[in-house]
């Protein structure tokens, strides 16, 4: 025996799903550039996706830092606000290097002219993106 409410419930559920999909997709349905961007991201590799999400400039800096920092070293990031999601992305991307209050390296992003007593320039990508090395820390 079938339940008399079975059919109306299924119809309501199907209608609700169709309406939900419509209102989810409709705001972006006419935005051709957005769909082309989605298609490009879908076909691209992980590094290209990460560069698009992080921002090409910031991702280039993170790649430079990853190549420059010795594995397991400690760092501090300057030029990115504490509440900014970019800081969390940097922590994730630069692992196994760890953030520290007394770091071996200071990563300077878009803070040209930033200097810290007891440090020297270790490597530079350009005048506003560079890595400072603490002179009183031992490198691993």
C-alpha positions as CSV (number, residue, x, y, z in Angstrom):
1,X,0.0,0.0,0.0
2,X,1.3,3.4,-0.9
3,X,1.0,6.4,1.3
4,X,-1.5,9.0,-0.2
5,X,1.0,11.8,0.7
6,X,3.9,10.1,-1.1
7,X,3.2,11.6,-4.5
8,X,2.5,15.3,-3.4
9,X,5.6,15.2,-1.3
10,X,7.8,14.0,-4.2
11,X,6.3,16.6,-6.5
12,X,6.9,19.3,-3.9
13,X,10.5,18.2,-3.4
14,X,11.2,18.1,-7.2
15,X,9.7,21.5,-7.6
16,X,11.7,22.9,-4.7
17,X,15.0,21.5,-6.2
18,X,14.2,23.0,-9.6
19,X,13.5,26.4,-8.0
20,X,16.6,26.2,-5.9
21,X,18.8,25.5,-8.9
22,X,17.1,28.3,-10.9
23,X,17.8,30.9,-8.2
24,X,21.3,29.6,-7.6
25,X,22.3,29.8,-11.3
26,X,20.2,32.7,-12.7
27,X,22.2,35.6,-11.3
28,X,25.3,34.4,-13.1
29,X,23.6,32.9,-16.2
30,X,24.2,35.9,-18.4
31,X,27.7,36.6,-17.2
32,X,29.8,35.1,-20.1
33,X,33.1,36.1,-18.6
34,X,32.4,34.3,-15.4
35,X,31.5,31.1,-17.2
36,X,34.7,31.4,-19.3
37,X,36.7,31.9,-16.1
38,X,35.1,28.8,-14.5
39,X,35.9,26.8,-17.7
40,X,39.5,27.9,-17.6
41,X,39.8,27.1,-13.9
42,X,38.2,23.7,-14.5
43,X,40.7,22.8,-17.2
44,X,43.8,24.2,-15.5
45,X,46.3,22.5,-13.2
46,X,46.5,23.0,-9.4
47,X,49.2,25.7,-9.6
48,X,47.3,27.8,-12.1
49,X,44.2,27.6,-9.9
50,X,46.1,28.5,-6.8
51,X,47.6,31.6,-8.7
52,X,44.1,32.7,-9.7
53,X,42.7,32.3,-6.2
54,X,45.7,33.8,-4.3
55,X,46.4,36.5,-6.9
56,X,49.2,36.1,-9.4
57,X,51.5,38.7,-7.7
58,X,51.1,37.2,-4.2
59,X,51.4,33.6,-5.5
60,X,54.6,34.5,-7.3
61,X,56.0,35.9,-4.0
62,X,55.0,32.7,-2.1
63,X,56.7,30.5,-4.7
64,X,59.8,32.7,-4.4
65,X,59.8,32.3,-0.6
66,X,59.2,28.5,-0.8
67,X,62.3,28.2,-3.1
68,X,64.4,30.6,-0.9
69,X,63.6,29.4,2.7
70,X,65.3,26.4,4.0
71,X,62.9,23.6,5.0
72,X,61.8,23.8,8.6
73,X,62.9,27.4,9.1
74,X,60.8,30.0,10.9
75,X,59.4,33.2,9.4
76,X,57.3,36.3,10.0
77,X,55.2,37.8,7.2
78,X,55.2,41.6,6.9
79,X,52.9,43.6,4.6
80,X,49.8,41.4,4.9
81,X,47.2,42.4,7.5
82,X,46.8,39.9,10.4
83,X,43.1,39.4,9.5
84,X,43.7,38.9,5.8
85,X,43.0,35.5,4.3
86,X,46.3,35.9,2.4
87,X,48.2,35.4,5.7
88,X,46.5,32.0,6.2
89,X,47.2,31.0,2.6
90,X,50.8,31.9,3.1
91,X,51.1,29.8,6.2
92,X,49.5,26.8,4.4
93,X,51.6,27.2,1.3
94,X,54.9,27.7,3.1
95,X,54.6,24.6,5.4
96,X,56.9,23.0,6.7
97,X,58.3,26.4,7.4
98,X,56.5,27.8,10.4
99,X,55.5,31.3,11.5
100,X,57.2,32.5,14.7
101,X,57.5,35.6,16.9
102,X,61.3,35.2,16.9
103,X,61.8,34.2,13.2
104,X,65.0,33.3,11.3
105,X,63.5,35.0,8.2
106,X,61.2,38.0,7.7
107,X,59.1,37.8,4.5
108,X,58.4,41.4,3.2
109,X,55.5,41.7,0.8
110,X,54.7,45.1,-0.8
111,X,56.3,47.0,2.1
112,X,59.3,48.5,0.3
113,X,61.8,50.2,2.5
114,X,60.9,48.0,5.5
115,X,64.0,47.2,7.5
116,X,64.4,45.4,10.8
117,X,67.4,45.8,13.1
118,X,69.6,42.8,13.2
119,X,68.6,41.6,9.7
120,X,70.0,41.7,6.2
121,X,68.5,41.1,2.8
122,X,68.7,37.3,2.1
123,X,67.0,37.3,-1.3
124,X,64.9,39.7,-3.3
125,X,62.3,39.2,-6.0
126,X,62.0,43.0,-6.6
127,X,62.4,46.1,-4.4
128,X,59.0,45.6,-2.7
129,X,59.1,41.8,-2.3
130,X,62.1,40.3,-0.4
131,X,63.3,38.1,2.4
132,X,65.3,39.4,5.4
133,X,67.5,37.0,7.4
134,X,68.1,37.5,11.1
135,X,71.8,37.7,11.9
136,X,71.4,36.3,15.4
137,X,69.6,33.1,14.4
138,X,71.2,29.8,13.2
139,X,69.9,28.5,9.9
140,X,68.8,24.9,9.9
